[in-house]
C-alpha cells in the first residue's frame, strides 16, 4: 500500500501540472486561492499548487479537484467528483457528496451526513468521519489515525500503524486489516490500538497479518466484532 500511495502522489502532481498548462480546460492557479460561490455549477476541473480551494454550499463541481499543498474545503450539501491533494487537508461539509478522496500527508475530515461514494486514502494523514457520514467503499492509510463517530463504512479498513477508534454506534461492514508485515518499512512497530466502543460494530473480522505485532483491541460499552479477531490481544472493558 505504501508503494502505491507514493506512486499515486507523483501522479497527482503530474495531473495538477498538466491542468495548469491547459487553462482553457481547467480552472487553475499556482498560488492564488479559488473560491466557488454558493450554488454555482462548474463543469471544468479545478487545480492549484499552493492555493486553497473553497467550494460554496450547494455548489456542484462536475470534474475533479486537485492541489499540491493547498487545502480543499467543500461546503454543506455541495456535490463534487474525486479530490486529490499531496500535503493539504480535505474537509467535506454537512450533507455534501463526493467520489474518491486521496491525500498523502494531509488530513481528511467528513462532517455530519457527508456521503463518499468511493474510497478514502492517505499515507500519514488522519481520517475523521462524523455523525451520520457514509463511506461506500474502503478506507486505507499507512500511519494516519482513523476515527468513525456514528459513521458507517460499507467496505473494509486497512492500516499499517494508525490507531482506529469507533464510537457511538459506528459500523464497519467489512474487515479491519492491519498490514504489519516483516517486509514493511516498520521493522519495530509500536503499540497499535483498535477501540470499538459505545455499541459500535465491526461486521467482519479484525485481521492482523502477522503475530507479535503489538495490536490491542479494546471492546467497551457494547462494542463488538462479529467475525474473528486474529493475531491481536483483546481487552474487554
C-alpha positions as CSV (number, residue, x, y, z in Angstrom):
1,X,0.0,0.0,0.0
2,X,2.9,2.4,0.8
3,X,4.4,2.0,-2.7
4,X,1.0,2.5,-4.3
5,X,0.5,5.8,-2.4
6,X,3.9,7.1,-3.3
7,X,3.2,6.3,-6.9
8,X,-0.2,8.0,-6.7
9,X,1.3,11.2,-5.1
10,X,3.6,11.5,-8.2
11,X,0.6,11.0,-10.4
12,X,-1.4,13.7,-8.5
13,X,1.5,16.2,-9.0
14,X,1.7,15.4,-12.7
15,X,-2.0,15.8,-13.2
16,X,-2.1,19.1,-11.5
17,X,0.8,20.4,-13.6
18,X,-0.9,19.2,-16.7
19,X,-4.1,21.0,-15.6
20,X,-2.1,24.2,-15.0
21,X,-0.7,24.0,-18.5
22,X,-4.2,23.7,-20.0
23,X,-6.0,26.7,-18.6
24,X,-8.7,26.6,-21.3
25,X,-9.8,23.2,-19.9
26,X,-9.4,23.9,-16.2
27,X,-9.9,26.5,-13.5
28,X,-6.3,26.6,-12.2
29,X,-3.9,28.7,-10.1
30,X,-0.3,28.4,-8.8
31,X,-0.5,30.2,-5.5
32,X,-3.9,32.1,-5.5
33,X,-7.0,30.7,-3.8
34,X,-10.0,29.5,-5.7
35,X,-13.5,30.2,-4.4
36,X,-16.6,28.7,-5.9
37,X,-19.7,30.7,-4.7
38,X,-22.8,29.2,-3.2
39,X,-24.9,27.2,-5.7
40,X,-22.5,27.7,-8.6
41,X,-22.2,24.9,-11.2
42,X,-18.7,24.2,-12.6
43,X,-18.0,21.7,-15.4
44,X,-14.2,22.3,-15.6
45,X,-11.6,20.6,-13.5
46,X,-10.1,22.7,-10.6
47,X,-6.4,22.6,-9.7
48,X,-3.9,24.5,-7.6
49,X,-0.3,24.2,-6.5
50,X,-0.3,26.1,-3.2
51,X,-3.6,27.9,-3.2
52,X,-6.6,26.8,-1.2
53,X,-9.9,25.7,-2.9
54,X,-13.2,26.6,-1.3
55,X,-16.4,25.2,-2.6
56,X,-19.5,27.0,-1.5
57,X,-22.7,25.5,-0.1
58,X,-24.9,23.7,-2.6
59,X,-22.3,24.1,-5.4
60,X,-21.7,21.4,-7.9
61,X,-18.3,20.5,-9.4
62,X,-18.7,18.0,-12.3
63,X,-14.9,17.3,-12.6
64,X,-12.1,16.6,-10.2
65,X,-10.4,18.9,-7.7
66,X,-6.6,18.7,-7.0
67,X,-3.9,20.6,-5.2
68,X,-0.3,20.1,-4.2
69,X,-0.1,21.9,-0.8
70,X,-3.4,23.8,-0.7
71,X,-6.3,22.8,1.4
72,X,-9.7,21.9,-0.1
73,X,-13.0,22.7,1.7
74,X,-16.3,21.5,0.3
75,X,-19.3,23.3,1.7
76,X,-22.6,21.9,3.0
77,X,-24.7,19.9,0.6
78,X,-22.2,20.6,-2.2
79,X,-21.5,17.9,-4.9
80,X,-18.1,17.2,-6.3
81,X,-16.2,14.4,-8.0
82,X,-12.8,13.0,-6.9
83,X,-10.4,15.1,-4.8
84,X,-6.6,14.6,-4.7
85,X,-4.1,16.5,-2.6
86,X,-0.5,15.9,-1.7
87,X,0.0,17.8,1.6
88,X,-3.2,19.8,2.0
89,X,-6.2,18.9,4.2
90,X,-9.6,17.9,2.8
91,X,-12.8,18.8,4.6
92,X,-16.3,17.7,3.4
93,X,-19.2,19.8,4.8
94,X,-22.5,18.6,6.2
95,X,-24.6,16.6,3.7
96,X,-22.0,17.0,0.9
97,X,-21.5,14.3,-1.6
98,X,-18.2,13.3,-3.3
99,X,-16.4,10.5,-5.0
100,X,-12.9,9.2,-4.1
101,X,-10.7,11.3,-1.7
102,X,-7.0,10.9,-1.7
103,X,-4.3,12.7,0.3
104,X,-0.6,11.9,1.0
105,X,0.1,13.8,4.3
106,X,-3.0,15.9,4.8
107,X,-5.9,15.1,7.0
108,X,-9.4,14.2,5.7
109,X,-12.5,15.2,7.7
110,X,-16.0,14.2,6.8
111,X,-18.6,16.2,8.6
112,X,-22.2,15.2,9.6
113,X,-24.1,13.2,7.0
114,X,-21.3,13.5,4.3
115,X,-21.6,10.8,1.7
116,X,-18.5,9.5,0.0
117,X,-19.4,7.3,-3.0
118,X,-15.8,6.0,-3.4
119,X,-12.9,5.4,-1.0
120,X,-10.7,7.4,1.4
121,X,-6.9,7.0,1.2
122,X,-4.0,8.7,3.0
123,X,-0.4,7.9,3.7
124,X,0.2,9.8,7.0
125,X,-2.9,11.9,7.3
126,X,-5.6,11.3,9.8
127,X,-9.2,10.4,8.8
128,X,-12.2,11.5,10.8
129,X,-15.8,10.6,9.9
130,X,-18.5,12.4,11.9
131,X,-22.1,11.7,12.8
132,X,-24.2,10.0,10.1
133,X,-21.4,10.1,7.4
134,X,-21.3,7.2,5.0
135,X,-18.3,5.8,3.1
136,X,-19.4,3.4,0.3
137,X,-16.1,1.7,-0.4
138,X,-12.9,1.4,1.6
139,X,-10.6,3.4,3.9
140,X,-6.9,2.9,3.9
141,X,-3.8,4.6,5.4
142,X,-0.3,3.8,6.3
143,X,0.3,5.7,9.6
144,X,-2.7,8.0,10.0
145,X,-5.2,7.5,12.7
146,X,-8.8,6.8,11.8
147,X,-11.9,7.7,13.8
148,X,-15.5,6.8,13.0
149,X,-18.1,8.6,15.2
150,X,-21.7,7.3,14.4
151,X,-20.4,6.8,10.9
152,X,-20.7,3.8,8.5
153,X,-18.0,2.3,6.3
154,X,-19.6,-0.2,3.8
155,X,-16.2,-1.6,2.8
156,X,-13.1,-2.6,4.7
157,X,-10.5,-0.5,6.6
158,X,-6.7,-1.1,6.2
159,X,-3.7,0.4,8.0
160,X,-0.1,-0.3,8.9
161,X,0.4,1.7,12.1
162,X,-2.5,4.1,12.6
163,X,-4.8,3.7,15.6
164,X,-8.5,3.1,14.9
165,X,-11.4,4.3,17.0
166,X,-15.2,3.5,16.6
167,X,-17.7,5.5,18.7
168,X,-21.4,6.0,19.1
169,X,-22.8,3.0,17.1
170,X,-20.3,3.3,14.3
171,X,-20.4,0.4,11.9
172,X,-17.9,-1.3,9.5
173,X,-19.5,-3.7,7.1
174,X,-16.2,-5.3,6.1
175,X,-12.9,-6.2,7.8
176,X,-10.3,-4.2,9.7
177,X,-6.9,-5.3,8.2
178,X,-3.6,-4.5,10.0
179,X,-1.0,-4.9,7.4
180,X,2.1,-5.2,9.7
181,X,4.4,-7.5,7.7
182,X,8.0,-8.1,8.5
183,X,8.9,-7.0,5.0
184,X,7.4,-3.5,5.5
185,X,9.4,-0.4,6.5
186,X,8.0,-0.6,10.0
187,X,10.5,-3.2,11.4
188,X,9.8,-2.4,15.1
189,X,6.2,-1.3,15.1
190,X,4.9,0.3,18.3
191,X,1.6,-0.5,20.0
192,X,-1.5,-0.1,17.8
193,X,-4.9,0.4,19.4
194,X,-8.3,-0.5,18.0
195,X,-11.2,0.8,20.1
196,X,-14.7,-0.5,19.4
197,X,-16.8,1.5,21.9
198,X,-20.4,2.6,22.6
199,X,-22.3,-0.1,20.7
200,X,-20.2,0.2,17.6
201,X,-20.0,-2.9,15.4
202,X,-17.4,-4.5,13.1
203,X,-19.5,-6.9,11.0
204,X,-16.4,-8.5,9.5
205,X,-13.2,-9.6,11.2
206,X,-10.1,-7.9,12.6
207,X,-7.2,-9.5,10.8
208,X,-3.6,-8.7,11.8
209,X,-1.3,-10.1,9.1
210,X,1.4,-11.3,11.4
211,X,1.5,-12.3,15.1
212,X,3.6,-10.5,17.8
213,X,3.0,-7.0,16.3
214,X,1.6,-5.5,19.5
215,X,-2.0,-4.9,18.4
216,X,-4.6,-4.4,21.1
217,X,-8.4,-4.5,20.6
218,X,-10.5,-2.7,23.2
219,X,-14.2,-3.7,23.3
220,X,-16.2,-1.4,25.6
221,X,-19.8,-0.4,26.3
222,X,-21.4,-2.8,23.9
223,X,-18.9,-2.6,21.2
224,X,-18.4,-5.9,19.3
225,X,-16.7,-7.7,16.5
226,X,-18.9,-10.3,14.7
227,X,-16.1,-12.1,12.9
228,X,-12.8,-13.4,14.2
229,X,-10.0,-11.4,15.8
230,X,-6.7,-12.8,14.6
231,X,-3.2,-12.1,16.0
232,X,-4.4,-9.4,18.4
233,X,-4.8,-9.1,22.1
234,X,-8.4,-8.5,23.2
235,X,-9.3,-6.4,26.3
236,X,-12.9,-6.2,27.4
237,X,-13.8,-3.1,29.3
